[in-house]
């Protein structure tokens, strides 16, 4: 059977992808340098640069002296030719990040979330406008937005498994957000986005297999396998709040919210603190403050929380075997908790697992959403459907 030859437009698109990968990674360079590092002929490089320049993605950036009487034109990506938006729609705070096509963060903004979920589209529009204004970016150059939300967005556009946003499941949220943003929109689980944010921030030091555990109001897990997010058939992979740990999995609250989440989430920690004799606390932050002041009840509550979290680490290690596990969220990102988890782990497992605190803190999810938008923008503009492949993310520049 004779193989079908690849059409010339596909070959050109492969060449475009190779050139853009090098420009995104290495910055301004000459056509001769691009020819050397890509293996493409100088004629092909010249044709590709002409196409990219005509489309507005690449521009001249000066000349390089190559010896007596010789100069070469340098080319660079026109970073402001396109923009990617990342949004984190949290229960209490809405965050946004705008990046240019080179991966540079050009604007960040956040605002308190309205308690009424029906206000989300309007707030999202306001957040987008604030970011574009801060970066002086034309709205028509916004190529794509990724919206990170708690829970899972169904194919019908309903947000489910998001108990911390009561009433949101009744809204046609996906359609309303698409209209508000007026560009291509991707929806992603907030913990998955957090995992991608940590992966992007690590750059060349990123592990291809790692897990991101978010502990806060709720509990969640983001998994990267060979550098790709693992979502599962129903896109609900990582909903570890439903693991039968820390309580009675047959209780009504466990069925609705998840056994682990009722115990390891913020409400469970506060209840545990009071059960151990602690005085009334309005937030887990109060419990940590009292821990650092020598409160015995706070010490017991955080120790038990760390014990449960250590069991989560063992479970993840047995199922996924990641290179490392990163803890984030407003509870999981506390160094005191992660220190206790690491101290407990040797007593429940023999194979060591690297456990770390999030490097990005509250920004992990929104930066992960921006990274997803940036990657999708690059692939839609510079990749090819006939030979699918993904351009690697450029280095995060802040």
C-alpha positions as CSV (number, residue, x, y, z in Angstrom):
1,X,0.0,0.0,0.0
2,X,1.5,3.3,-1.1
3,X,1.6,6.1,1.6
4,X,-0.3,9.2,0.6
5,X,2.1,12.1,0.2
6,X,1.7,15.0,2.6
7,X,0.3,18.1,0.8
8,X,2.5,21.1,0.5
9,X,0.3,23.3,2.8
10,X,0.8,20.7,5.6
11,X,4.6,20.7,5.0
12,X,4.5,24.5,5.2
13,X,2.5,24.4,8.5
14,X,5.0,21.9,10.0
15,X,7.8,24.4,9.1
16,X,5.9,27.3,10.6
17,X,5.4,25.3,13.8
18,X,9.2,24.5,14.0
19,X,10.2,28.1,13.5
20,X,7.7,29.5,16.0
21,X,8.8,27.0,18.6
22,X,12.4,28.3,18.3
23,X,11.4,31.9,18.3
24,X,9.2,31.4,21.4
25,X,12.0,29.6,23.1
26,X,15.1,31.5,22.0
27,X,13.9,35.0,21.2
28,X,15.2,37.2,18.4
29,X,17.4,35.4,15.9
30,X,18.4,35.4,12.2
31,X,17.2,33.2,9.4
32,X,20.6,31.5,9.2
33,X,20.4,30.6,12.9
34,X,16.8,29.3,12.4
35,X,18.0,27.2,9.5
36,X,20.7,25.6,11.6
37,X,18.6,24.8,14.7
38,X,15.5,23.6,12.8
39,X,17.3,21.7,9.9
40,X,15.1,23.6,7.4
41,X,16.6,25.0,4.3
42,X,17.4,28.7,4.1
43,X,14.8,29.0,1.3
44,X,12.1,27.3,3.4
45,X,13.0,29.6,6.4
46,X,12.7,32.7,4.1
47,X,9.2,31.5,2.9
48,X,8.1,30.8,6.5
49,X,9.3,34.2,7.7
50,X,7.5,35.9,4.9
51,X,4.2,34.1,5.8
52,X,4.6,35.0,9.5
53,X,5.5,38.6,8.8
54,X,2.5,39.0,6.5
55,X,0.2,37.6,9.2
56,X,1.6,40.0,11.7
57,X,3.2,37.4,14.1
58,X,6.8,38.2,13.4
59,X,8.7,41.4,12.8
60,X,12.3,42.6,12.1
61,X,14.2,43.6,15.2
62,X,17.5,44.9,13.9
63,X,20.6,43.5,12.2
64,X,23.5,41.3,13.2
65,X,27.0,42.0,12.0
66,X,28.4,38.8,10.4
67,X,31.9,40.0,9.5
68,X,33.3,42.6,7.0
69,X,30.5,43.8,4.8
70,X,28.0,41.2,6.0
71,X,24.9,41.7,8.0
72,X,21.9,39.6,8.8
73,X,18.4,40.6,9.7
74,X,17.1,39.6,13.1
75,X,13.5,38.5,13.5
76,X,11.4,38.3,16.7
77,X,7.8,37.5,17.6
78,X,5.6,40.6,17.7
79,X,4.5,39.9,21.3
80,X,1.5,42.2,21.1
81,X,0.0,40.6,18.0
82,X,-2.2,38.4,20.1
83,X,-3.2,38.0,23.8
84,X,-4.4,35.1,25.9
85,X,-6.6,35.4,29.0
86,X,-6.8,33.3,32.1
87,X,-9.6,33.6,34.6
88,X,-10.1,32.0,38.0
89,X,-13.7,32.2,39.2
90,X,-13.4,31.3,42.8
91,X,-16.2,31.4,45.4
92,X,-14.8,34.5,47.1
93,X,-12.4,36.0,44.7
94,X,-12.3,36.4,40.9
95,X,-8.8,36.7,39.4
96,X,-7.6,37.4,35.9
97,X,-4.2,37.3,34.1
98,X,-3.5,38.5,30.5
99,X,-0.4,37.3,28.7
100,X,0.9,38.3,25.3
101,X,1.8,35.8,22.6
102,X,5.4,35.4,24.0
103,X,4.2,34.2,27.4
104,X,4.8,37.5,29.3
105,X,2.2,38.4,31.9
106,X,1.1,41.9,30.9
107,X,-1.7,42.5,33.4
108,X,-3.2,41.0,36.5
109,X,-6.4,42.0,38.4
110,X,-8.7,40.6,41.0
111,X,-12.0,41.5,42.6
112,X,-14.3,40.1,45.3
113,X,-16.9,37.6,43.9
114,X,-20.5,38.5,44.1
115,X,-22.4,36.0,46.3
116,X,-25.0,35.7,43.6
117,X,-23.7,33.3,40.9
118,X,-25.9,35.0,38.3
119,X,-23.6,38.0,38.6
120,X,-20.6,36.0,37.3
121,X,-21.0,36.9,33.6
122,X,-21.1,40.6,34.3
123,X,-18.2,40.4,36.7
124,X,-16.2,38.4,34.1
125,X,-16.8,41.1,31.5
126,X,-15.6,43.8,34.0
127,X,-12.5,41.7,34.8
128,X,-11.7,41.3,31.1
129,X,-12.1,45.0,30.5
130,X,-9.9,45.9,33.4
131,X,-7.1,43.6,32.1
132,X,-7.2,44.9,28.5
133,X,-7.2,48.5,29.8
134,X,-4.2,47.8,32.1
135,X,-2.2,46.3,29.2
136,X,-3.5,48.8,26.6
137,X,-4.4,45.8,24.6
138,X,-7.0,46.0,21.7
139,X,-10.0,43.8,22.4
140,X,-9.9,42.4,18.9
141,X,-6.4,40.9,19.6
142,X,-7.7,38.8,22.4
143,X,-7.6,35.3,20.9
144,X,-8.8,33.0,23.6
145,X,-9.8,32.7,27.3
146,X,-9.7,29.8,29.7
147,X,-12.1,30.0,32.6
148,X,-11.1,28.0,35.7
149,X,-14.0,27.0,37.9
150,X,-14.7,24.8,40.9
151,X,-16.4,21.5,39.8
152,X,-16.9,20.4,36.3
153,X,-18.5,22.1,33.3
154,X,-20.9,19.7,31.6
155,X,-21.3,19.4,27.8
156,X,-24.6,21.2,28.3
157,X,-22.9,24.2,29.8
158,X,-23.9,23.6,33.4
159,X,-21.4,23.8,36.3
160,X,-21.7,20.7,38.5
161,X,-19.8,19.4,41.6
162,X,-19.4,23.0,42.8
163,X,-21.1,23.0,46.3
164,X,-19.4,26.2,47.2
165,X,-21.3,28.1,44.5
166,X,-24.9,27.3,45.5
167,X,-27.4,27.8,42.7
168,X,-24.9,27.9,39.9
169,X,-26.0,24.6,38.5
170,X,-29.3,26.1,37.4
171,X,-27.5,28.7,35.1
172,X,-26.5,28.2,31.5
173,X,-23.2,29.5,32.6
174,X,-21.0,28.5,29.7
175,X,-23.1,30.3,27.1
176,X,-23.3,33.4,29.2
177,X,-19.6,33.5,29.8
178,X,-18.9,33.0,26.1
179,X,-21.1,36.0,25.3
180,X,-19.4,38.1,27.9
181,X,-15.9,37.3,26.8
182,X,-16.6,37.5,23.1
183,X,-13.8,35.1,22.1
184,X,-13.0,31.4,22.0
185,X,-13.5,30.1,25.6
186,X,-12.2,26.9,27.2
187,X,-13.4,25.7,30.6
188,X,-11.2,23.9,33.0
189,X,-11.5,22.7,36.6
190,X,-9.7,25.1,39.0
191,X,-7.4,22.4,40.5
192,X,-6.3,21.2,37.1
193,X,-5.5,24.8,36.2
194,X,-3.5,25.1,39.5
195,X,-1.5,22.0,38.5
196,X,-0.8,23.5,35.1
197,X,0.2,26.8,36.7
198,X,2.8,25.0,39.0
199,X,4.1,23.1,36.0
200,X,4.5,26.3,33.9
201,X,6.2,28.1,36.7
202,X,8.8,25.3,37.2
203,X,9.9,25.8,33.5
204,X,12.7,23.4,32.5
205,X,12.8,22.0,36.0
206,X,9.2,20.7,35.8
207,X,8.5,17.0,36.4
208,X,6.5,15.3,33.8
209,X,4.6,13.3,36.4
210,X,3.3,15.2,39.4
211,X,0.2,15.9,41.4
212,X,-1.2,19.1,42.8
213,X,-3.4,18.8,45.9
214,X,-5.6,21.8,46.7
215,X,-6.8,22.1,50.3
216,X,-9.1,25.0,51.1
217,X,-12.8,25.4,51.3
218,X,-12.9,22.1,49.3
219,X,-10.4,19.4,48.4
220,X,-9.2,18.6,44.9
221,X,-6.4,16.9,42.9
222,X,-4.8,17.9,39.6
223,X,-2.7,15.2,37.8
224,X,0.0,15.6,35.1
225,X,1.2,12.5,33.3
226,X,4.0,13.0,30.8
227,X,3.3,16.7,31.0
228,X,-0.4,16.5,30.2
229,X,-3.4,16.9,32.4
230,X,-5.3,13.7,33.2
231,X,-9.0,14.5,33.1
232,X,-10.7,11.1,32.9
233,X,-13.6,10.0,30.8
234,X,-16.1,12.4,32.5
235,X,-13.5,15.1,33.0
236,X,-13.9,14.6,36.8
237,X,-10.6,12.9,37.5
238,X,-9.1,14.2,40.7
239,X,-12.3,14.7,42.7
240,X,-10.5,13.3,45.7
241,X,-13.0,14.9,48.1
242,X,-15.1,11.8,47.5
243,X,-12.4,9.4,48.7
244,X,-13.8,7.3,51.7
245,X,-11.2,8.7,54.1
246,X,-11.7,10.6,57.3
247,X,-15.3,9.8,58.0
248,X,-18.4,7.7,57.3
249,X,-18.7,7.3,53.5
250,X,-22.3,6.2,53.9
251,X,-23.4,9.4,55.7
252,X,-25.7,11.8,53.7
253,X,-23.2,14.6,53.9
254,X,-20.5,12.3,52.5
255,X,-22.6,11.4,49.5
256,X,-23.3,15.0,48.7
257,X,-20.0,16.7,49.5
258,X,-17.6,13.8,49.8
259,X,-16.2,12.0,52.8
260,X,-12.7,13.4,52.7
261,X,-13.9,16.9,51.9
262,X,-16.2,17.0,55.0
263,X,-13.1,16.2,57.1
264,X,-10.2,17.8,55.3
265,X,-11.9,20.9,54.0
266,X,-12.1,24.2,56.0
267,X,-15.4,23.4,57.7
268,X,-14.1,20.0,58.9
269,X,-10.9,21.5,60.3
270,X,-12.9,24.2,62.2
271,X,-15.2,21.5,63.6
272,X,-12.2,19.4,64.7
273,X,-10.6,22.4,66.4
274,X,-13.7,23.0,68.5
275,X,-14.1,19.3,69.2
276,X,-10.6,19.4,70.7
277,X,-11.6,22.2,73.0
278,X,-10.6,25.2,71.0
279,X,-12.5,28.5,71.4
280,X,-14.7,29.7,68.6
281,X,-12.7,30.5,65.4
282,X,-14.1,32.1,62.3
283,X,-11.5,30.7,59.8
284,X,-8.8,28.1,59.5
285,X,-6.4,31.1,59.4
286,X,-7.4,31.7,63.0
287,X,-6.5,28.1,63.9
288,X,-3.1,28.5,62.3
289,X,-2.5,31.7,64.1
290,X,-3.4,30.0,67.4
291,X,-1.1,27.1,66.5
292,X,1.8,29.5,66.1
293,X,0.9,31.0,69.5
294,X,1.1,27.6,71.2
295,X,-2.6,26.7,71.4
296,X,-2.9,23.0,72.3
297,X,-6.2,22.5,70.6
298,X,-4.9,24.1,67.4
299,X,-1.9,21.8,67.5
300,X,-4.1,18.7,67.8
301,X,-6.4,19.9,65.0
302,X,-3.6,20.6,62.6
303,X,-1.8,17.3,63.5
304,X,-4.9,15.3,62.7
305,X,-5.4,17.3,59.5
306,X,-1.8,16.5,58.5
307,X,-2.4,12.8,59.3
308,X,-5.3,12.7,56.9
309,X,-3.4,14.6,54.3
310,X,-0.5,12.1,54.6
311,X,-3.0,9.3,53.8
312,X,-3.9,11.2,50.7
313,X,-0.3,11.4,49.7
314,X,0.1,7.6,50.2
315,X,-3.1,7.0,48.1
316,X,-1.8,9.2,45.3
317,X,1.6,7.6,45.4
318,X,0.1,4.1,45.1
319,X,-2.1,5.0,42.2
320,X,-0.1,7.5,40.2
321,X,3.5,7.3,41.4
322,X,4.3,10.9,40.7
323,X,7.8,12.4,40.9
324,X,6.4,15.0,43.4
325,X,3.2,16.2,45.1
326,X,2.6,19.9,45.5
327,X,0.2,21.2,48.1
328,X,-1.6,24.4,47.4
329,X,-4.8,26.3,48.3
330,X,-5.3,28.6,51.3
331,X,-4.9,25.6,53.7
332,X,-2.7,23.2,51.7
333,X,-0.3,26.0,51.0
334,X,0.5,26.6,54.6
335,X,4.2,25.6,55.3
336,X,3.3,24.5,58.8
337,X,0.9,21.9,57.5
338,X,3.2,20.6,54.8
339,X,6.0,20.3,57.3
340,X,3.7,18.1,59.5
341,X,2.7,16.0,56.5
342,X,6.4,15.3,55.7
343,X,7.1,14.4,59.3
344,X,4.3,11.8,59.3
345,X,4.9,10.2,55.9
346,X,7.8,7.9,57.0
347,X,5.4,6.2,59.5
348,X,2.9,5.2,56.8
349,X,5.0,4.4,53.7
350,X,8.5,3.2,52.9
351,X,8.9,4.7,49.4
352,X,9.7,8.4,49.8
353,X,7.7,10.9,47.8
354,X,8.8,14.4,47.3
355,X,6.2,16.8,48.9
356,X,6.4,20.5,48.4
357,X,4.5,23.7,49.1
358,X,3.0,25.6,46.1
359,X,5.4,28.2,44.7
360,X,2.6,30.3,43.3
361,X,0.1,30.3,46.2
362,X,-3.3,31.9,45.3
363,X,-2.0,32.7,41.7
364,X,-1.5,29.0,40.7
365,X,-5.0,28.6,39.2
366,X,-5.2,31.8,37.3
367,X,-1.7,31.4,35.9
368,X,-2.5,27.8,34.9
369,X,-5.6,29.1,33.1
370,X,-3.5,31.6,31.3
371,X,-1.0,28.9,30.4
372,X,-3.8,26.8,28.9
373,X,-5.0,29.7,26.8
374,X,-1.5,30.5,25.6
375,X,-0.9,26.8,24.6
376,X,-4.2,26.5,22.8
377,X,-3.6,29.9,21.0
378,X,-0.1,28.7,19.8
379,X,-1.5,25.4,18.6
380,X,-4.5,26.9,16.8
381,X,-2.3,29.5,15.1
382,X,0.8,27.6,14.3
383,X,0.1,23.9,14.4
384,X,-1.7,21.7,11.9
385,X,-4.7,19.4,12.1
386,X,-3.3,16.9,9.6
387,X,-0.3,16.2,11.8
388,X,-1.4,17.1,15.3
389,X,1.2,18.2,17.8
390,X,1.6,20.7,20.6
391,X,4.0,23.6,20.8
392,X,5.6,23.6,24.2
393,X,4.8,26.6,26.5
394,X,7.4,29.4,26.5
395,X,9.1,30.3,29.7
396,X,6.7,32.2,32.1
397,X,7.8,35.8,32.2
398,X,6.3,38.0,35.0
